[in-house]
Amino acid sequence: MLRGKNKDNHQGMLSTDQLAAVHRDVATLVGDVLFQVDAAGHISWGQDLGAILLGYEPHALMVKRLADLEDLVSAEDRGLLVQSLEQLKTGGRIQVDVRMQHQQGYPVWVQIAAGAVADCEGADARMVGVIRSTEALHRALTSLSEARRMETVGNMASGIAHEFNNHLTPISGYLELALDAMGLDHPLADGLQSALDRAQHCAELVAQIQAYGQKLILMQKRVDAKPVIQTTLRLMLSTFPENADRVTVREEWDAALPDLWVDQGQFQQALTHLIRNAMEAMPDGGTLTVRAAPHSDDPASGKQFVRIVVRDTGKGIRAEDLKHIFEPFFTTRGRAEARGMGLPMIQGMAAQHGGWVEVNSREGQGTEVSLYLPAAPLAESDALPQVDPDGTMKVEAAASPGRLLIADDEGFIRRLVRKIFENEGWQIDEARDCYELIATAKREAGTFDLIIVDLTMPGPSIEVAVPVVVEAQSAARILFISGYSRDERIERLMEQVPSDFIGKPFSPKALVSKVDALLAVST
């Protein structure tokens, strides 16, 4: 061990004054403010409270007494601080989180940790402490709380949507069957067609609600952009009744607008964020423009995109803020209104699809956000879509009738499927839960050509039931159905067995077409 020459002042040891200086320097570096309060309530500061924590110019904020410190605390938290400081008169220590007023007017969270001390000679007690910013911690906790709340709301919405999808299935299914049976010349045909249109509209609304409650893998499909955007726009306008009447909405659609090749749930979620941001930027009214048109990224490459534009005439974004708008938790509306991952989520969604986002804005002149997403590839069959006169899809049954097992815990779903396939000449068996599914598959081993299975039935899990069913019915094809959307769980099941999936509510013709395609693969 190395020792200094002066035994009373070892090399490397700090004097009391030097140690105090180090404490002040460290506190300043980490953003802490040290203080001391004497018995008369006068405060001595180790650092400049206003400059370090509250955004003031150096030495502009004078806090000389304990009462001055209490006045900086927001009215909601002042009582808590006063009560805590009162406790120090009897000794001990406190640690309390309160909000102080920033120079710009918004509250910031700080933690005040203090304790009562007395010198060795028993002089009057004094209080020493530290004030440190806990704003980042509280923002993180708020974001976590909001994420948990949204997860709870999303799970609830997903469950409600599942039930709606179950009940919409027979409503739309029987309406379509009735139209086919009665013909468009029947006096009730117009009314039935109107009811079918409304049922399909309800299914679209449920799909939007369901999108919030899912953790989905990216599942791109052909999506007609215009009705999706219009439905999302109407839904978002209804959530701003206080200023919706003061906003003029303009819709601009290119006559040759191609379909999108996107995950519809993620696309709707991105639209929701963009429209909400635009509405919030115009609290006093303005013009909201939504536009969609084709866009060629590189004509030589042949890649086609669709440009979806959401433009407002609101307050716009400051130039210095534009470079931060894709940073998580950045907001131009003040920390208290930070929602977290709005534009970053949209940017990530676009990138995952192979697209991108552009933002143009000037302070006082509004904001325009352009979302570029891939157009769906044009298939030969897309040029002349085949539909029945009632507007539903045209299906020419191709699969030979065989034997079908329909497993669903909802009797009205089983009855609808039975009706659809009996009309096609199929022989039908039913199972009400996973117990009956397994028992029937074993008892009638090797006799089914098709098994339609709901994913959420009582009894053993579908992951347990499916391997048993496949072993007993090795030649059968399986069609999974559910009121929930297709997710990773379904993908894993479909990797294990020749199968496909159709979500509820499904059209009878869509169901028959799906079965035809599934059975055609096996022949």
Residue, then its C-alpha position, 0 to 999 in steps of 0.5 A: m500500500l502506498r502511503g503519503k509522507n504526511k501521516d496526517n494527510h494520506q495521499g489521495m484523501l480529500s479534505t472536507d472542503q474538497l469532498a463537499a466540492v466533489h459532492r456538488d460536482v457529482a450532483t450537478l452531473v447527474g442532475d441532483v440538487l442538494f439542499q439544507v434547511d436550518a431550524a428557522g426554515h432558511i434554505s441553502w442550495g448546493q446547485d441551482l434548482g431552477a436552472i437544473l430541473l425547471g428550465y430557468e436561466p441561471h440564478a433566475l429562480m430564488v428559493k430562500r425559504l421552505a415556503d418558497l419550495e412548497d409554492l413550486v409544487s403543484a396544488e395537487d401534491r403540495g399537501l403531501l409535501v407539507q405533511s411529509l416535511e412536518q414529519l421531519k420535526t420528529g426526526g427520521r427521513i422522507q422520500v416523496d414524489v411530487r410535481m413542480q412547475h416548469q418555467q414553460g408551464y407544464p409539470v415535471w416530476v421530481q423526488i424529494a429525499a430528505g432527513a433531519v440531522a443534528d450536530c454532535e453537540g446537540a445543536d438545533a436540528r437541520m434538514v438536508g436532502v436532495i431533489r432529483s428529476t423522476e420525469a423519465l421514470h414517470r413517463a416510462l411508468t405512464s407508458l407502461s400503464e397505458a400499454r397495460r390498459m390498452e392491452t386490457v381494452g384490446n383483449m376485451a375488444s377482441g373477445i367482444a368481436h369474437e362473439f359478434n363474429n359468431h352471431l354475424t355468421p348466421i345472420s349474413g349467411y342465411l340472408e345470402l342463402a335466402l337471396d339465392a333461393m328467392g331470386l332478385d325479383h322477389p318483393l323482399a329481395d331489396g330488403l334482404q339485400s339491404a340487410l346483407d349490406r348492413a351485416q357486412h358493414c357491421a363485420e367491417l366495424v368489428a374487424q377494426i375493433q378486433a385489430y386493437g386486441q391482436k398480436l398478429i404476424l404480418m399476413q398480407k392479402r388483397v385489400d380494397a383501400k377505399p372502403v377501408i379508409q372510408t370506414t376508418l374515417r367515419l369511425m374516427l370522426s365519431t370519436f371527436p363529436e366536439n369538433a367534428d362539425r367544425v372540420t370539413v372532410r375532403e375525399e379524393w380517390d384516383a379512378a384507377l386505384p389498385d388494391l393494396w397488398v397489406d395486413q388489413g389490421q395493421f393498415q387500419q391501425a395506422l390509419t386510425h393514428l393518422i386521422r386522430n393526429a389530424m383531428e387533434a391538430m385542428p381543435d378549432g376546426g379546419t379541413l381534413t383531406v384524405r387522398a389515395a392514388p397509385h404511385s410508381d417507386d421505380p418504373a424500371s423495376g415495375k414495383q407499384f405502390v399506393r400513396i395514402v395521404v392524410r392532410d390537415t390545416g392545423k397548427g403544423i410542426r416546428a422545423e426543429d421538431l420534424k427531425h424527432i417525430f419518428e422517435p418513440f415517445f416524442t410529442t409536439r403536444g407536451r409531455a402529459e399528452a405523449r402517447g408513445m409509439g404512434l408515428p414510429m409504429i406507422q413507420g415500422m408497419a410501412a417498412q415491414h410491408g416494404g413501404w415508407v412514410e413521408v411527413n411534410s409540415r410547416e408551423g401554422q400551415g398544417t401537416e401532410v403525412s403520406l403512407y406508401l404501401p405496396a399495391a396488390p399484384l394483378a392476377e389474370s382473374d382480377a380483371l373481370p371479377q365474377v359476381d352474382p347479380d346480388g353482389t356476392m361472389k360467384v362460386e361454381a362448386a368443384a369438389s365432389p360431395g363427401r362426408l363432413l364433420i363440423a365441430d363447433d360449440e355454437g349450434f347455430i353455426r353447425r346448422l348453417v354449415r349443415k344447410i350449406f353443405e347439404n345443399e351441395g350433397w354432402q353427408i354431415d356429422e356434428a360435434r359440439d366440443c373437442y371431446e365429441l370431435i375426438a370421439t367421433a374421429k376415432r369411432e368413424a376412423g378413416t371415413f371423413d373427407l373434410i373436417i371443419v373445426d372451430l378453434t375455441m371449443p370446450g374440452p381439450s385444447i385444439e392443439v391436443a385434439v388435432p393430432v388425435v383427429v389427424e391420426a384417425q382421419s389421415a385422408a381428411r382435410i381440415l378447415f379451421i374457423s374462428g371468430y378471432s383473426r388468423d394469428e401465430r397459433i393458427e399458423r402453427l396448427m396449419e403447418q402440422v396438417p393439410s388445412d386452411f382457415i376462414g374467419k367468421p363471419f363467412s359467406p356461404k359462397a366463400l366457405v364453399s370456395k375455400v373448401d373447393a380450393l382445399l380439396a383440390v390441393s389434395t387431389 
